[in-house]
Amino acid sequence: MTILVTGAAGFIGMHVADRLMGQGHAVVGIDNLNDYYPVALKRARLDLLRERHGRLFTFHELDFADMGAVQAALTDQVIEAIVHLGAQAGVRYSLLNPHAYVRSNLAGHVNMLELARDRHVRHLVYASSSSVYGGNESLPFRVEDRVDHPVSLYAATKRADELMSETYAHLFRIPMTGLRFFTVYGPWGRPDMAMWIFTSKILAGEPIPVFNHGRMQRDFTYIDDIVEGIIGCLDHPPADDGALKAGGSRAPHRLYNIGNNRPEELMHLIAVLEEAIGRKAQLDFQPMQPGDVHATYADISAIARDIGFSASTAIEIGVPRFVQWYRRYNDLD
Ligand SMILES: NC(=O)c1ccc[n+]([C@@H]2O[C@H](COP(=O)([O-])OP(=O)(O)OC[C@H]3O[C@@H](n4cnc5c(N)ncnc54)[C@H](O)[C@@H]3O)[C@@H](O)[C@H]2O)c1
């Protein structure tokens, strides 16, 4: 099969492309290599994909919010399925640069829906986020819960993506799966996320910012578990049979949480990182950040039932793997 992977130079996109090509699929990757975080990391991810997979990998540097550019690059390209992972990510940055989210996450998402419609793809799997649950207090978060009160523009754009997808699944019967990811981490991860920031600061002997005075819980999900879940979903498109789907649709569209189903105290994560790094952290306690949420905790029963997904990697296993990769990538070994 030939699969379009958007955000192929990104953290999750690179791992998904790697696994798909490892299974023998051809991947067409697109990414605009924007400088939200260092472009060198995005280029290094692409180099790895090219080295490992040679001609199975085709890459186009383009902005998928520009439909003309998408069409020009993909005119003669067969596309049988789409894994849409490209987006402007990050909760806090959406308070600083809202238009980046509107462009990539709203206009860009509609463009991918249009492409799916035009190519009659077998399945479009796209990234949503646990942030759609906003300030919901009922834990764990269930896909049936109301998600009408996002606390950041990032979350609002992700919820809008789900709603626009529902419309396209209804009107054009395109099989789609939206995945609400819960704090993903692992090798080749993102420099704007806590795991990376804490690791770099602990190694440098600098204080780490601990928001809400450490009273935070996150459902950390190891990258290999996420990749397994994405590919498991991709291989099982929802049927267009009128039956009720996870998330409440009767169109061929379902929504899943994909997390570890095990919230970790922030202070426990720090202890596991200290152990993996072999150094104590200096803690800089700070108040809660605007747009942030106190706890995330995924109810994964729907994806477990339908796809057989189970997240098997505890942070005690995943964190040392991240730290080991981080040292190697930054020439610290
Ligand atoms: N990593 C997480 O913990 C997490 C949690 C919840 C949701 N998500 C979602 O999962 C997806 C993948 O996240 P990630 O962690 O790999 O992020 P990432 O930032 O590493 O990857 C996203 C990629 O998309 C590209 N991109 C952004 N806008 C683009 C545009 N207009 N045109 C072309 N390329 C564009 C970026 O250059 C980047 O390489 C995103 O949709 C994100 O919102 C991630």
The ligand as a Gaussian input file, in Angstrom:
#p B3LYP/6-31G(d) Opt

LIG

0 1
 N        3.545000      14.332000      21.124000
 C        2.459000      14.398000      21.902000
 O        2.533000      14.184000      23.119000
 C        1.096000      14.697000      21.322000
 C        0.004000      14.735000      22.191000
 C       -1.263000      15.006000      21.685000
 C       -1.421000      15.205000      20.323000
 N       -0.333000      15.179000      19.482000
 C       -0.562000      15.413000      18.049000
 O        0.111000      14.398000      17.327000
 C        0.583000      14.909000      16.086000
 C        2.074000      14.670000      15.964000
 O        2.731000      15.329000      17.041000
 P        4.298000      15.326000      17.227000
 O        4.565000      15.203000      18.679000
 O        4.916000      14.372000      16.274000
 O        4.624000      16.838000      16.796000
 P        5.791000      17.424000      15.875000
 O        5.706000      18.905000      16.024000
 O        7.075000      16.754000      16.181000
 O        5.332000      16.992000      14.421000
 C        4.428000      17.735000      13.637000
 C        5.091000      17.992000      12.280000
 O        4.143000      18.658000      11.454000
 C        4.827000      19.602000      10.676000
 N        3.882000      20.635000      10.264000
 C        3.224000      21.521000      11.060000
 N        2.456000      22.328000      10.313000
 C        2.617000      21.933000       9.021000
 C        2.097000      22.394000       7.780000
 N        1.238000      23.424000       7.736000
 N        2.487000      21.767000       6.638000
 C        3.354000      20.736000       6.686000
 N        3.890000      20.259000       7.832000
 C        3.517000      20.860000       8.983000
 C        5.922000      20.126000      11.585000
 O        7.033000      20.672000      10.842000
 C        6.316000      18.886000      12.372000
 O        7.450000      18.236000      11.807000
 C        0.183000      16.375000      16.067000
 O       -1.057000      16.492000      15.398000
 C       -0.011000      16.716000      17.528000
 O       -0.891000      17.791000      17.702000
 C        0.917000      14.933000      19.959000

